[in-house]
Amino acid sequence: MTQITLWGSIEKDGTIVSGSGGFSVKRESTGNYSILFKNQFTNNPAMTGAQWGYGSGESTLDNVIFPSLSGGGATVQTGDGGGHYTDRNFSFIAIGNIA
């Protein structure tokens, strides 16, 4: 097995600003995105993320979550300070093993 790290910086419309490669992103609906990994991880990777570029005075509720994660991809949700789905820039890191 080989350990790989995928990372990306994504604009709120789903455009990849920068990253490691090895993934694609699609904006599905307001505040909902899908990330597909080009090489399948053997198990769920460890994944973390953050919002960026929104402005000052953000709430701790302005966040990004990964409600669905598998070896093949992840669902990403971004939200505002009121807990509502909102299109936001985000970044992520996924690390795990591939065969």
Secondary structure, 3 states (H helix, E strand, C coil): CEEEEEEEEECCCCCEEEECCCEEEEEEECCEEEEEECCCECCCCEEEEEECCCCCCCCCCCEEEEEEEECCEEEEEEECCCCCECCCCEEEEEEEEEC
